[in-house]
């Protein structure tokens, strides 16, 4: 007896999300680096004398408003990064271009504001323990921001070049996921190093 039921037409096989998984591993590694650097910072701060944190800044003044504006700029870039992903999933090239460009401009503005703030503090590497650890933790986070910007730019070009639609936006989604992690990493660094001090 033969089966006369028409064969079901199979749709395209779902794309493996290996890039998303790899980005997740990168986020886990970055989280451990940030947690380790901030833990070292806090440990050395608490061991700085009989009164933890006393004279820890060694006379340096922290320009809190500038660091706050840098944090707000990074949060704004998270919104525009998600806008890029939203537009890419809907196949809207113009919105995707605009959102990615805006995110990268916000990222550059963030790096500029942090560097300006460090210059205002007049820190000199090697002049004290606070200075060394503040530079190390801030530098690590800035390096992650730069990596995130390159990742967003490359995956944005890939998205605009043809990887659009609901099932083809995983590469850009992975880059936006990493950018979210970068924002959380800077928030932790900002709070520990420049708010708690």
VENNOR-V994203 format. One record per backbone hydrogen bond with DSSP energy under -1.0 kcal/mol. NH is the residue of the N-H (numbers start at 1). CO is the residue of the C=O. If there is no record, write none. Layout:
NH|CO / NH|CO
//
This chain:
21|17 / 22|18 / 23|19 / 24|20 / 25|21 / 26|22 / 27|23 / 28|24 / 29|25 / 30|26 / 31|27 / 32|28 / 33|29 / 34|30 / 35|31 / 36|32 / 37|33 / 38|34 / 39|35 / 40|36 / 41|37 / 42|38 / 43|39 / 44|40 / 45|41 / 46|42 / 47|43 / 48|45 / 53|45 / 54|51 / 56|53 / 60|57 / 64|62 / 67|63 / 68|64 / 69|65 / 70|66 / 71|67 / 72|68 / 73|69 / 74|70 / 75|71 / 76|72 / 77|73 / 78|74 / 79|75 / 80|76 / 81|77 / 82|78 / 83|79 / 84|80 / 85|81 / 86|82 / 87|83 / 88|84 / 89|85 / 91|88 / 92|87 / 93|91 / 96|92 / 97|93 / 98|94 / 99|95 / 100|96 / 101|97 / 102|98 / 103|99 / 104|100 / 105|101 / 106|102 / 107|103 / 108|104 / 109|105 / 110|106 / 111|107 / 112|108 / 113|109 / 114|110 / 115|111 / 116|112 / 117|113 / 118|114 / 119|115 / 120|116 / 121|117 / 122|119 / 123|118 / 127|124 / 132|128 / 133|129 / 134|130 / 135|131 / 136|132 / 137|133 / 138|134 / 139|135 / 140|136 / 141|137 / 142|138 / 143|139 / 144|140 / 145|141 / 146|142 / 147|143 / 148|144 / 149|145 / 150|146 / 151|147 / 152|148 / 153|149 / 154|150 / 155|151 / 156|152 / 157|153 / 158|154 / 159|155 / 160|156 / 161|157 / 162|159 / 163|158 / 164|162 / 165|88 / 173|169 / 174|170 / 175|171 / 176|172 / 177|173 / 178|174 / 179|175 / 180|176 / 181|177 / 182|178 / 183|179 / 184|180 / 185|181 / 186|182 / 187|183 / 188|184 / 189|185 / 190|186 / 191|187 / 192|188 / 193|189 / 194|190 / 196|191
//
